Structure formats: C-alpha cells, structure tokens
Amino acid sequence: MAKNTRPTIPEKTKLKVWTEAAGRCQFRNCNKPLWYSELTLNERNFSELAHIVGASENGPRGNEQSQELAKNPDNIMLVCDGCHKEIDDGILKELYPVQELLAMKKEHSHRVRMLLNQEANKTRPIILTAEIGTQHPMFGDRSIQSAILPNYPDTISDNWFKIEVGSFDRKEASAWKLALTEIDENIDSLIRSLTTGSVNHLSIFGLAAQPLLIYFGYKLGDKAISQVFEPRRTDEQDKKWKWEEEDGTNVSFLPSLVKKGNDKEVLLLIALSDYLSEDKYSGMLKGLPHIYQLSIEKPVQGFLKKKSDKSAFIASCRLLLNQIQKEVGADCTIHVLPAMPASLAVEFGRLIQPTKDPAIYIYENVDKTVPTKILELIHN
C-alpha cells in the first residue's frame, strides 16, 4: 500500500469506536450527540472518524506507524465535523499532538463506562420551587444533569420528585401553612420510596423562600445520602447548578455572641448573603434575649461557590448551636432570622436534630417591618 493511501476502516472498527463513545463527540468538553441534529432534530449519523496518528504519513500527526494504526480503534476518535476540522487544521496542529488527543479519547471513554456501568452512581433529583416575589424559578433538565455528574438520574425527568408550591401571599399565615403541607405530602411520598430501597441517593435543588427551604431540609434530614446544590447567576445551562472546582481557598464563617441577655430566649442571626443590622430585627422579641450571629467578613449574594464552603458552614453552624445550648441551656428557645444562600438554608434544616436541639423557630421579613414567625421547626 502506498504511504499516502487512506485505508478503508472496517465496519466492526467503526462500531467499536461509536459504542465506546456512546455516540457523542470525544473532543474535550464538546460531548455533542451525533445521532441527530440539535438544530433540526432530524435523525441520522452526523459523526466523523478522526485518526489520532494520521492515516497516512503526510496527514495530520502522521508518522511511520500510520499504516499500522490506520484501522486500530484505539487510534480513532468519534467527533463532530467542527471538532474534526479543529484538530486537523494545519495552523492549529501544535495544539493537538497525539498525546493530547489520546488523553481526550481516554477521558471520554472512562466517563461513558463510569456512567453506564456503576449502579452506585444513580441518584434521584428532588426539586423544590416556589414563587419568589413575582418570579417563578425555572429549572432546566440539562442544567441538573450537568450538575450531578458523575452521578446520573435513576429515572427520566418526568419522574423526578418535583415540589411546586406556586405563588402565595407571604403575609398570610394560612398560605404558609398550605405551602408547608405541600412539602409534607411530597416528602412523605419520597420517604416511602427510601424505605422500599428504590432510592438511595438524592440530588437536592431548591429555590424558594428561606423558611420553606429550611423546612424542606428538616423534613429530608439524613434519611438518605444526599448532595445539595447551589444556583449560580449565569446564562450557561451547564453551569447553573454546578459547583466550582476546589482551589485551596475557603470562606471563613464567623460565629459570635453579639449581645448577652438575661433569659432563655436566643436570637440567632445567620447573616451570610446580607447584613442583619439591628434595624432589621428590632422589636422582634420582647425582653432581653441573647443575640448570636453566624456571618462572613462581607455578606453578599453569590459568595458560595464550592462544596468545601458548604461543608464548612454545616460544621460552623453545628458548633454554634452546641455553644448556645452550653451557654444558655438546653431549655432555651432559639429564634432564627436567616439571610443565606438557598443550599445553606436546606443544609441548616438538615442539620437540626429533633432529639438534641432546643425549640427552634424560623422568621422572615415579609413586609419589611418586624420579622414574622413563620415556622415552628422544633417546639417543646
């Protein structure tokens, strides 16, 4: 065979390459499905086969092994036409040496095997939404599927646990009660699934008023291994709920005793996404309550980006609750005014221990005056 003759790839080789790639482009971060057009939805084979070591010595990345490797499936990537042009472009050839393309193929194949072969990677997405002001949160299936990787949903999106509270008058106690009842009924259904063994891992997503998120977390508790996700302000669907990579830096959570009181009432300020100055809770409690606070150096929305920071919050919050019981007594009553990210509201509810913690009540500023008691999380 002449050195520059391009050999015909056997059908069994094509099938092996296609199968190992699960019909998706193997170029790093592309992952484009190749059995249909995402634009027209027409179904056909849109894939191309790209040789890592060129099929001929004069081709892209060609060398003396070109003929030997031309029909080897380990030397062939499944790609879309755009990525094929990218890696074979003479101007860009230095960006895509053989070792780089081999690494891409290996990473993609490993990801496919991990997702399809391991039952332990299955998870059930559970989603809580409620209208916030005049806006109703929107959840895209793609954004959730991207966030839970390397796990994957154990069922189609139509069967995910979706709790939609809808709109309600936050100034009406009866409306809050109905919203909490909606959560109760859905969580009871989920717990029945847990007891039958059909679900053993949960991926938790929530956007709602903070008392609802806290109650949501409290009802879930530690009944299943769970991962709670935090929404991000971005127009990129794949990043909407995805945690950022760890970089060795961490948020410092700062517990403090703001003011010592003289009775068994405790006001706990969780000031993370906003400052909770005295004007925001003045008149909330009668008498002289003890005032504790968990905060960060500069409270602001969007500060929570990494899973390690969420874990640090859980540890700091648990220590502060223990400190309050030690200093004020286990028979105290804790009144919580929260200003924190959605995922931390859920985690706060999950860390509460009914048999250990004192009476806990959750408040919210529903009309920008004195905070309103919304929820009796634990009561004596």
Protein Blocks (a to p, Z undefined) as FASTA:
>chain_A
ZZklccdddfklmmmmmmmnnopafbghklpafkbcfklopacdfbdcddfbdcbfklgh
iafklmmmmmgmklcccddfklmmmmmpmklmmmmgfklmmmmmmmmmmmmmmmmmmmkl
pccdddddddehjaccdddfklmmmmmpcbdcfbdfklpccddebjadfkbmklmmmmmm
mmmmmmmmmmmmmmnopacbdcddddddfklmmmmmmmnmmmbccddddddddfbfklmm
gccddehiacddddddfbacfbfbdcddddfkbccdfklmgokagcjddddddddfbdce
hkambfklmmmmmmmmmmmmmmmmmmnopkbccdddddddfklmmmmmmmpcfklmccdd
ddddfkopacddfbdfbaZZ
